[in-house]
Amino acid sequence: MLIRRVAALSTATVHHLRCFSTAALLQEFETPQEFSYLEGFPRPDPKYDEIINAIPRAISGKNISAKERKAGRVPSIVFEAEDGQHGGNKRLISVHTNQIKKLVNHMGRSFFLSRVFDLEVRPEFQSDEIVEKVRVLPRKLHLHAGTDAVLNVTFIRAPSSAWLKVDIPLVFRGDDVSPGLKKGSSLNIIKRTVKYLCPADIVPPYIDVDLSELDVGQKIVAGNLNVHPALKLLRSKDEAVVKVMGARVSDQKKAK
């Protein structure tokens, strides 16, 4: 009888531990992981900490968009982030042309598209009432081919729990001391941006690429880039981003 009670108690204890372990595992899985910028990695420049102002737009279409642009507004869309890209829950908005133009001109197109902004939707631009306040990442920017006028902007929502597919700009440094370039070789920049899956809280404004030790014929591949360990590379790690090219035979003969 005693043996049976001990066996029953042991079974109940194991069952309790299994339930506890499973619950802990689910809680750990469901709790969003918090990320922060690490020392030594680029952070967003505070001088571009602007709130993008927007108003709702009821309908879309070519004629409506033309009227919006004529009135000094850019027809835009805010999407929910799905699979790191834009998905459902679409909201039609319009933003100030001058504000977007200023940000793009000051930051550069690729840097604008890798920057998370706060966006406030109001009934009118001058209104104190906020209909929606949301953090967003500019996903697409459509400029006029001839004038570079801003035609459309697409945003995706970027809450802390989101993972976003972002083309991160590359900033090349150390070319003035590169052994290969000092020998007269040329620098072949193969990629200006590299796509990563990023936690929304730590989208890097750019990635530093150090050229200071590159000699003739050497290259840097995507897997060599120094980024926050939470970022996930979305292309081959062996894909070259920059290379120091050897001098051509004709150039070598001229040098002699």
HELIX and SHEET records of a PDB file:
HELIX    1   1 LEU A    2  GLU A   30  1                                  29    
HELIX    2   2 PRO A   46  TYR A   48  5                                   3    
HELIX    3   3 LYS A   62  LYS A   70  1                                   9    
HELIX    4   4 THR A   97  MET A  107  1                                  11    
HELIX    5   5 ARG A  109  PHE A  112  1                                   4    
HELIX    6   6 PRO A  179  LYS A  182  1                                   4    
HELIX    7   7 ALA A  200  ILE A  202  5                                   3    
HELIX    8   8 ALA A  222  ASN A  224  5                                   3    
HELIX    9   9 VAL A  249  ALA A  255  1                                   7    
SHEET    1   A 7 ILE A  51  PRO A  56  0                                        
SHEET    2   A 7 ARG A  91  HIS A  96 -1                                        
SHEET    3   A 7 ARG A  73  PHE A  79 -1                                        
SHEET    4   A 7 VAL A 150  ARG A 157  1                                        
SHEET    5   A 7 GLU A 132  LEU A 143 -1                                        
SHEET    6   A 7 PHE A 117  VAL A 121 -1                                        
SHEET    7   A 7 ILE A  51  PRO A  56  1                                        
SHEET    1   B 2 ALA A  81  GLU A  82  0                                        
SHEET    2   B 2 GLN A  85  HIS A  86 -1                                        
SHEET    1   C 4 ILE A 207  ASP A 210  0                                        
SHEET    2   C 4 TRP A 163  ARG A 173  1                                        
SHEET    3   C 4 THR A 193  PRO A 199 -1                                        
SHEET    4   C 4 LYS A 232  LEU A 233 -1                                        
SHEET    1   D 3 SER A 186  ILE A 189  0                                        
SHEET    2   D 3 ALA A 240  MET A 245 -1                                        
SHEET    3   D 3 LYS A 219  VAL A 221 -1                                        
END                                                                             
